Amino acid sequence: MGDNIVGVVVDTRPNAVEVDIGHQNTATMKVSPRLRRVPANIKPGDVVAGKISYRGLKGVFLDSREGITKIRKGLLVTLTPTKIPRLIGRNGSMINVIKRETGCQLHVGRNGLIVVSGESPSKELSAVSAIRLIEEGAHTSGLTDRVTEYLKKT
C-alpha cells in the first residue's frame, strides 16, 4: 500500500478503470463520488501512473482520491521489481545520476514498469541503457560510479 506503480489501461467502465500492472496482475481504480465517472482522456492502451491504496484478497486497488496520471510520451521499460530499489539508490542517488546526465524524466513504478521520457530519442536510449546496466550489475559494488562514467561517455 502506498507504492507508486506504472501500468497500461486495459479497460474503462463508467465507474472504474482496469490497469495491467505487469506479472499477470491488474489493478482497479474505482471512480470517486466526486468525479462520478472516468476521465474522458483515459482510454485502453494508455500508460498511467498511480498509487496503490489496497492490496489483499479482493485484489489490487488504486487510490481514487489521487487518481491516475496519464503519461503522454516516453519509452516503457520493464525491470525486475526486486531491482527497483537499486535503480533508485540510497536517498535517490542512482536515479538522480540518470536524470542529471540524460536530462530525462523517469516515472518509476514499484511493480517494475518505468517510463523514460526525454527531449530526444538518443537521451532516452542512454537512460534505458543505464537501466539495463543497473539490472545486470545490481549485485555489484561501485555501480553508481560505473553508471555515471557510462552516461558521461554516451
N, C-alpha and C positions, 0 to 999 in steps of 0.2 A: 504494500500500500504506500502511496506517495511517490512511487517511482515514475519518472518520465519515460514514455515509450514513443516509438515511431511505428506507424503501420499504414496499411493500404485499405481504403474503404472498399468493402465487398458488397454492401447492401445498405440502402437507405429506406426507411419506412417513415410514415408521418410522425411517429413518436420516438424513433430510435435510429441509431447508426451502428452497423456491424463493421468492425475493423479487424483485418488479418494482422496479427502481431507476430507472426512467424512461428515456426516449430509446431505447426498444425493447431495453433490456438487462435481464437477470435476473442475480441473484447466488445462489449456493448456499451454505448453511451445512450442512456435514456434522456430524452429531451426534458429539461427542467420546465416546470409550470410557467416560469417567467417567459421563456422563449415560445412555448406552445407548439413549435414544430421545428424540424431540422432546417438549418440554414440552407437557402436555395443554392448557394455556391458549392455545397458538398455533394459530390456525385461518386458513384462507384469508379474505382481506378485512381482516385485522388490519394496522394500521400499526405498524411496528417500526423500531428504530434499532440499528445495529451498526457494526462496524469491518471494513474490507477487509483481509484477510490476504494475498491473492494475486490478481493480475490478469495474465493472459497468454493464451497460445494455448489453454489448457484452459478458459478462462472467468474469471469473477469469483467469488471465494470469500470468505465472511465468516469472521471469526475465531471458531472454535468454543470456544476457551478462555474468551473473554469472553462469548460467546453474543450473543443479541439481546434487546433490551428491548422489551416491548410497550408502546405508548403508548396510554393508555386514553381520553384526551379531547383535544379541540382542533380547530383548523382546519388542513387540509392545504393548503399553498400551494406553488406552483411558481415558481422564479426561474431565469433563465438561469445555468447553472453558472459561467460566467466572471465573473458579478457577485457571487458569494458572498463573495469577499474584500472587496468594497466594503461589503457588508452587515455583515460582521464588523468592519471598520475596523482602523485601526492600533492594535495592542495591545487589541483588543476594544472600542474606543471607541464605534463606531456601535451595535453590538448592545447594549452596556451602557446607552446612552441609551434605546433602545426598551424594554428590560427595566425600567429605573428609572421611566420616565414612564408606562408602561402597567401595570406590575405583572405582566406576562405572562412565562411561561417560553417559550423558543424552543429547539427541537431542530433544529439546522441540519445538513443533510447536504451534503457537497461535491458531491453529484450534482444539487443544485438543488431538492430537496424539503425543505420546512420545516414543522414543526408548531408552531402558536402556540396555547398554552393559558393561559387566564386565568380570573379569578374571575367575569367577566361577559362576555356576548357583545359589549357595546359596547367594552370594553377590547381584546378580541381583534380586533375590526374596526378599531380605531385602529392596532393594531400591524400589521395586514395593509395598511392604507392607507399607513403609513410605509414598509413594504417596497416597495410599488408606487412610492412617491415616490423611493426609492433606485434602483429599477430604471430609472426614466425619467431620473434625473439622475446616474447613476453616473459619467459623464464630466465632470461639472462640479465646480468648486471651491466650498468653503463649504457643502457638502451637510450636514455634521453640524449646523451651526448652523440650517439650514433645517428639518431633520427635528426638532430639539429644539423650535424655535419652533412648528412644526406640531402636535407632540404636546401642547405646553402649551395650545394653543388648543382642541384636541379633548378 
